[in-house]
Amino acid sequence: MQGSKLYVGNLSYTVTNQQLEELFGKHGTVKSVNIIEGKGFGFVEMSSPEEAEKAKEALNETDFNDRPLKIDEAKPQKPRRDFNDSRRRY
């Protein structure tokens, strides 16, 4: 694993940042947790790529709040298109 940030999908909308921090904290040091409200996914950053890999292996496909977690390495956000681009033709 390259980075230490994980994508965590298939979350119940009632899950809190604190609950995810406690869950992932059992597998290493959690640097940050960010649940995207109303979307059913979030991101957990561990203190090292090794800890991220360990947490992914331990928690992927396990039930959390009656839903199987989908965990993968977070990919960098793609740049958004600028819809005011003057070079664009219609």
MDTraj code that builds the backbone (N, CA, C; nanometers):
import mdtraj as md
import numpy as np

residues = "MET GLN GLY SER LYS LEU TYR VAL GLY ASN LEU SER TYR THR VAL THR ASN GLN GLN LEU GLU GLU LEU PHE GLY LYS HIS GLY THR VAL LYS SER VAL ASN ILE ILE GLU GLY LYS GLY PHE GLY PHE VAL GLU MET SER SER PRO GLU GLU ALA GLU LYS ALA LYS GLU ALA LEU ASN GLU THR ASP PHE ASN ASP ARG PRO LEU LYS ILE ASP GLU ALA LYS PRO GLN LYS PRO ARG ARG ASP PHE ASN ASP SER ARG ARG ARG TYR".split()
xyz = np.array([
    [0.0845, -0.1173, 0.0000],
    [0.0000, 0.0000, 0.0000],
    [0.0897, 0.1245, 0.0000],
    [0.0571, 0.2187, -0.0862],
    [0.1387, 0.3393, -0.1015],
    [0.1163, 0.4419, 0.0091],
    [-0.0115, 0.4703, 0.0357],
    [-0.0432, 0.5753, 0.1309],
    [-0.1032, 0.5204, 0.2589],
    [-0.1375, 0.6122, 0.3480],
    [-0.1930, 0.5713, 0.4764],
    [-0.3402, 0.6096, 0.4900],
    [-0.4007, 0.6555, 0.3795],
    [-0.5404, 0.6968, 0.3827],
    [-0.6281, 0.5902, 0.3186],
    [-0.7361, 0.5539, 0.3890],
    [-0.8260, 0.4492, 0.3430],
    [-0.9632, 0.5044, 0.3096],
    [-1.0220, 0.4510, 0.2038],
    [-1.1616, 0.4747, 0.1701],
    [-1.2423, 0.3692, 0.2461],
    [-1.3483, 0.4112, 0.3134],
    [-1.4346, 0.3190, 0.3865],
    [-1.5760, 0.3360, 0.3327],
    [-1.6256, 0.2346, 0.2634],
    [-1.7565, 0.2431, 0.2015],
    [-1.8584, 0.1519, 0.2658],
    [-1.9827, 0.1698, 0.2243],
    [-2.0982, 0.0939, 0.2709],
    [-2.1276, 0.1205, 0.4185],
    [-2.1067, 0.2452, 0.4601],
    [-2.1340, 0.2827, 0.5987],
    [-2.2816, 0.3137, 0.6175],
    [-2.3310, 0.2798, 0.7331],
    [-2.4646, 0.3226, 0.7722],
    [-2.4606, 0.4738, 0.7908],
    [-2.5691, 0.5415, 0.7563],
    [-2.5723, 0.6873, 0.7703],
    [-2.5670, 0.7327, 0.9156],
    [-2.5839, 0.6411, 1.0100],
    [-2.5810, 0.6776, 1.1518],
    [-2.4423, 0.6653, 1.2142],
    [-2.3450, 0.6126, 1.1405],
    [-2.2094, 0.5962, 1.1939],
    [-2.1454, 0.7329, 1.2155],
    [-2.0733, 0.7454, 1.3270],
    [-2.0056, 0.8709, 1.3598],
    [-1.8550, 0.8592, 1.3393],
    [-1.7890, 0.9740, 1.3321],
    [-1.6426, 0.9766, 1.3224],
    [-1.5803, 0.9031, 1.4406],
    [-1.6363, 0.9235, 1.5586],
    [-1.5820, 0.8608, 1.6793],
    [-1.5911, 0.7081, 1.6721],
    [-1.7026, 0.6568, 1.6208],
    [-1.7168, 0.5113, 1.6083],
    [-1.6126, 0.4541, 1.5126],
    [-1.5900, 0.5221, 1.4015],
    [-1.4885, 0.4734, 1.3066],
    [-1.3493, 0.4832, 1.3669],
    [-1.3228, 0.5912, 1.4391],
    [-1.1916, 0.6065, 1.5024],
    [-1.1666, 0.4940, 1.6022],
    [-1.2674, 0.4581, 1.6793],
    [-1.2529, 0.3484, 1.7750],
    [-1.2299, 0.2156, 1.7036],
    [-1.3051, 0.1896, 1.5970],
    [-1.2920, 0.0653, 1.5217],
    [-1.1522, 0.0521, 1.4613],
    [-1.1064, 0.1560, 1.3915],
    [-0.9762, 0.1500, 1.3259],
    [-0.8617, 0.1623, 1.4258],
    [-0.8865, 0.2253, 1.5397],
    [-0.7842, 0.2405, 1.6432],
    [-0.7374, 0.1084, 1.7008],
    [-0.8159, 0.0040, 1.6844],
    [-0.7757, -0.1293, 1.7306],
    [-0.6642, -0.1871, 1.6437],
    [-0.6376, -0.1227, 1.5294],
    [-0.5406, -0.1757, 1.4337],
    [-0.4254, -0.0791, 1.4068],
    [-0.4147, 0.0260, 1.4891],
    [-0.3063, 0.1225, 1.4737],
    [-0.3505, 0.2605, 1.5190],
    [-0.2660, 0.3574, 1.4937],
    [-0.2936, 0.4957, 1.5329],
    [-0.3699, 0.5666, 1.4216],
    [-0.4849, 0.6200, 1.4562],
    [-0.5689, 0.6923, 1.3605],
    [-0.5307, 0.8396, 1.3639],
    [-0.4925, 0.8939, 1.2477],
    [-0.4586, 1.0362, 1.2386],
    [-0.5816, 1.1221, 1.2163],
    [-0.6751, 1.0744, 1.1322],
    [-0.7963, 1.1527, 1.1053],
    [-0.9070, 1.0621, 1.0525],
    [-1.0300, 1.1079, 1.0745],
    [-1.1491, 1.0395, 1.0234],
    [-1.2384, 1.1459, 0.9627],
    [-1.2916, 1.1179, 0.8436],
    [-1.3809, 1.2122, 0.7780],
    [-1.4923, 1.1354, 0.7077],
    [-1.6111, 1.1362, 0.7691],
    [-1.7262, 1.0729, 0.7062],
    [-1.7947, 1.1772, 0.6186],
    [-1.8256, 1.1399, 0.4961],
    [-1.8965, 1.2294, 0.4047],
    [-2.0454, 1.2140, 0.4366],
    [-2.1008, 1.3148, 0.4975],
    [-2.2377, 1.3085, 0.5487],
    [-2.3404, 1.2815, 0.4385],
    [-2.4281, 1.1857, 0.4653],
    [-2.5355, 1.1538, 0.3723],
    [-2.4925, 1.0764, 0.2493],
    [-2.3694, 1.0275, 0.2465],
    [-2.3200, 0.9560, 0.1279],
    [-2.2872, 0.8093, 0.1549],
    [-2.2725, 0.7708, 0.2819],
    [-2.2449, 0.6316, 0.3136],
    [-2.1002, 0.5898, 0.2962],
    [-2.0091, 0.6862, 0.2947],
    [-1.8673, 0.6527, 0.2888],
    [-1.7859, 0.7591, 0.3610],
    [-1.6601, 0.7266, 0.3831],
    [-1.5722, 0.8212, 0.4499],
    [-1.4276, 0.7812, 0.4289],
    [-1.3394, 0.8505, 0.4987],
    [-1.1962, 0.8266, 0.4875],
    [-1.1345, 0.8194, 0.6256],
    [-1.0414, 0.7261, 0.6418],
    [-0.9673, 0.7117, 0.7661],
    [-0.8199, 0.7172, 0.7303],
    [-0.7467, 0.8050, 0.7960],
    [-0.6023, 0.8127, 0.7740],
    [-0.5303, 0.7533, 0.8936],
    [-0.4479, 0.6550, 0.8657],
    [-0.3687, 0.5897, 0.9688],
    [-0.2305, 0.6560, 0.9740],
    [-0.1528, 0.6226, 1.0763],
    [-0.0233, 0.6899, 1.0923],
    [0.0840, 0.6386, 0.9967],
    [0.0626, 0.5242, 0.9324],
    [0.1615, 0.4732, 0.8371],
    [0.0919, 0.3831, 0.7346],
    [0.1551, 0.3641, 0.6190],
    [0.0981, 0.2716, 0.5201],
    [0.0864, 0.1287, 0.5737],
    [0.1788, 0.0887, 0.6599],
    [0.1734, -0.0456, 0.7168],
    [0.0501, -0.0635, 0.8052],
    [0.0207, 0.0382, 0.8861],
    [-0.0981, 0.0312, 0.9715],
    [-0.2257, 0.0360, 0.8869],
    [-0.2239, 0.1132, 0.7792],
    [-0.3393, 0.1189, 0.6904],
    [-0.3644, -0.0183, 0.6279],
    [-0.2597, -0.0836, 0.5832],
    [-0.2724, -0.2172, 0.5248],
    [-0.3252, -0.3162, 0.6281],
    [-0.2732, -0.3078, 0.7486],
    [-0.3173, -0.3968, 0.8573],
    [-0.4664, -0.3766, 0.8854],
    [-0.5101, -0.2521, 0.8935],
    [-0.6516, -0.2225, 0.9199],
    [-0.7389, -0.2694, 0.8040],
    [-0.6935, -0.2473, 0.6819],
    [-0.7696, -0.2907, 0.5638],
    [-0.7879, -0.4420, 0.5658],
    [-0.6811, -0.5151, 0.5891],
    [-0.6882, -0.6610, 0.5895],
    [-0.7791, -0.7119, 0.7012],
    [-0.7756, -0.6453, 0.8153],
    [-0.8548, -0.6904, 0.9297],
    [-1.0033, -0.6556, 0.9167],
    [-1.0349, -0.5436, 0.8529],
    [-1.1717, -0.4931, 0.8564],
    [-1.2504, -0.5032, 0.7259],
    [-1.1838, -0.5197, 0.6130],
    [-1.2556, -0.5267, 0.4854],
    [-1.3522, -0.6443, 0.4861],
    [-1.4760, -0.6193, 0.4445],
    [-1.5828, -0.7190, 0.4359],
    [-1.6344, -0.7653, 0.5729],
    [-1.5929, -0.7011, 0.6818],
    [-1.6476, -0.7361, 0.8125],
    [-1.7730, -0.6527, 0.8378],
    [-1.8656, -0.7079, 0.9165],
    [-1.9890, -0.6370, 0.9470],
    [-1.9661, -0.5288, 1.0512],
    [-2.0190, -0.4112, 1.0226],
    [-2.0154, -0.2989, 1.1160],
    [-2.1506, -0.2300, 1.1068],
    [-2.2248, -0.2300, 1.2143],
    [-2.3626, -0.1777, 1.2155],
    [-2.4485, -0.2483, 1.1099],
    [-2.4351, -0.3808, 1.1042],
    [-2.5140, -0.4660, 1.0142],
    [-2.4876, -0.4429, 0.8657],
    [-2.3706, -0.3892, 0.8328],
    [-2.3345, -0.3694, 0.6913],
    [-2.1899, -0.4124, 0.6710],
    [-2.1602, -0.4835, 0.5615],
    [-2.0213, -0.5233, 0.5351],
    [-1.9398, -0.4038, 0.4854],
    [-1.8325, -0.3734, 0.5552],
    [-1.7467, -0.2607, 0.5166],
    [-1.6728, -0.2907, 0.3871],
    [-1.6581, -0.1899, 0.3047],
    [-1.5779, -0.1977, 0.1817],
    [-1.4605, -0.1015, 0.2017],
    [-1.3422, -0.1578, 0.2181],
    [-1.2250, -0.0759, 0.2484],
    [-1.1207, -0.0924, 0.1393],
    [-1.0663, 0.0211, 0.0962],
    [-0.9618, 0.0204, -0.0058],
    [-0.8727, 0.1417, 0.0174],
    [-0.7585, 0.1415, -0.0464],
    [-0.6709, 0.2581, -0.0381],
    [-0.7397, 0.3767, -0.1067],
    [-0.7386, 0.4909, -0.0403],
    [-0.8004, 0.6110, -0.0981],
    [-0.7181, 0.6571, -0.2174],
    [-0.7868, 0.6931, -0.3227],
    [-0.7204, 0.7451, -0.4422],
    [-0.7234, 0.8970, -0.4379],
    [-0.6229, 0.9622, -0.4944],
    [-0.6236, 1.1093, -0.4961],
    [-0.7470, 1.1618, -0.5694],
    [-0.7990, 1.2714, -0.5199],
    [-0.9163, 1.3317, -0.5813],
    [-0.8802, 1.3849, -0.7196],
    [-0.9662, 1.3554, -0.8163],
    [-0.9435, 1.4048, -0.9518],
    [-0.9782, 1.5532, -0.9569],
    [-0.9031, 1.6298, -1.0361],
    [-0.9373, 1.7721, -1.0476],
    [-1.0736, 1.7893, -1.1129],
    [-1.1466, 1.8854, -1.0651],
    [-1.2788, 1.9116, -1.1218],
    [-1.2644, 1.9923, -1.2495],
    [-1.3567, 1.9677, -1.3424],
    [-1.3556, 2.0440, -1.4670],
    [-1.4052, 2.1848, -1.4409],
    [-1.3454, 2.2770, -1.5073],
    [-1.3891, 2.4161, -1.4979],
    [-1.4919, 2.4395, -1.6083],
    [-1.6162, 2.4585, -1.5690],
    [-1.7220, 2.4749, -1.6679],
    [-1.7226, 2.6139, -1.7311],
    [-1.6336, 2.6996, -1.6864],
    [-1.6209, 2.8327, -1.7454],
    [-1.5002, 2.8401, -1.8387],
    [-1.4525, 2.7235, -1.8796],
    [-1.3350, 2.7172, -1.9660],
    [-1.3672, 2.7804, -2.1018],
    [-1.2964, 2.8875, -2.1360],
    [-1.3252, 2.9614, -2.2598],
    [-1.2848, 2.8847, -2.3858],
    [-1.2003, 2.7831, -2.3730],
    [-1.1587, 2.7056, -2.4896],
    [-1.2636, 2.6024, -2.5298],
    [-1.3572, 2.5823, -2.4466],
    [-1.4596, 2.4814, -2.4742],
    [-1.5576, 2.5340, -2.5794],
    [-1.5894, 2.4505, -2.6772],
    [-1.6813, 2.4904, -2.7831],
    [-1.8116, 2.4139, -2.7697],
    [-1.9190, 2.4794, -2.8095],
    [-2.0511, 2.4165, -2.7975],
    [-2.1065, 2.3828, -2.9331],
])
top = md.Topology()
chain = top.add_chain()
for i, resn in enumerate(residues, 1):
    res = top.add_residue(resn, chain, resSeq=i)
    for name in ("N", "CA", "C"):
        top.add_atom(name, md.element.get_by_symbol(name[0]), res)
traj = md.Trajectory(xyz[None], top)
